[in-house]
Amino acid sequence: MKMLMAVVQDIDAPKLVEELTKNNVGVTRLTSTGGFLKRGNTTLMIGVEEERLEDVMKMIERICRPRKQVVTPFPAAPGDTMIPYPIEVTVGGATVFVMNVERFEKI
């Protein structure tokens, strides 16, 4: 069994959760915040049998597409340099961590 931790943009999360659930893939949704843009995102914990891993990865890739967005970044910490003008960045997509599960029990 594998555990996927997928960090996705909030706008993509509902559709991805619906698709995973429709395909009988267990998923737990956690609210999280990104470090660079300080914007909300969603972290999904997905448990999947190894033989279904590639199917789940394809679902994530199909739904969580990168897109361009204009943002005005905020300083990360006091004293950091502020960029005083908006910049175009690529947002969205997904960052997926795949981990081996040594033991799984549903209690």
N, C-alpha and C positions, 0 to 999 in steps of 0.2 A: 504494500500500500504506500501511496505517496501523499504528502501534505503540500499543497500549493498555497503560498501567500501571495496574492495578486494585489498590487496597489494600482488602483484605477481612478480615473477622474469621476467625480460625483455624478456628472451628467450621463456617464456610461453604465454606472453601477446597477440601476434598476433593470435595464434591459438584459444585462449579463446575468443577474441573479434569476430573472425569469427564465432565461434560456437554460441555465444550469438546472434549475428546479424541474423544468419541463422534461429534461433528459435524465431525471433521477440521480443527479449529482448533489451530494450534501454540501451545503455552503453556509458559513456564518459570516455576517456582515459587521465590520467594525468601523467606526468613524475615526478618521485620522487627518493630520495636517501635514502638508508638504513643507520641506525646509527652505527651498529657494523662493517660491512665490508666496509662501505663507497662506496658501489657500487650502480649503477643505478638499479631501479626497476620501476614498473608501478603500479599506483593506479587507479583502475577502480571504477567509480561511476555507480551503476547498480540500476535502478528503476524496481521493479517487484511487481505484485499483490501477495498478501499473499498466494493464492492457488498454485502459481508457484514457491514459495520460495525453496522448497526442490528439485525441478527439477534443478533450477539454482545452488544450492549448490552441487548437484551431478556432474554437468558439470565442476564446478571449481575443485572439488576433482579429477575428472577423468583426467583433462588436466594438472593441476599444481601439479606435483609429486615432493616430496623431492628427492634430490640427494646429494651424497658426492662430495666435492671439496677440493683440497689442496690450501690453501691461506697463504700469509704472512700478518698478520694484521698490521695495522699502529696504532700508538698511537692516542687516541681519542682527546687529548689536550696536549699543551706544558707541559712537565714535567712528563707525563704519562710514565710508564715503557714499553719499546719496547720488544716484543718477537722476538728474532733474527732468528727464524727458522720457516719454514712453518708448519702449523697444518692442520689436516683434520677436516672440519666442514660440517654440513648438511645445504644445501641451497635449495631454492625452496619451493615448497608447496605454501600455501597461508595463509594470515592472513585476516579474514573476519569479519567486524563489521556490524551487522544488526541493523538498526534503524527504528523506526516507523515514518511514514510520516503523519503529521497532515493535510497537504494540498498540492495538486499538481496541477499546471496549466501549460499548454503549450501555450505560447503566440507567 
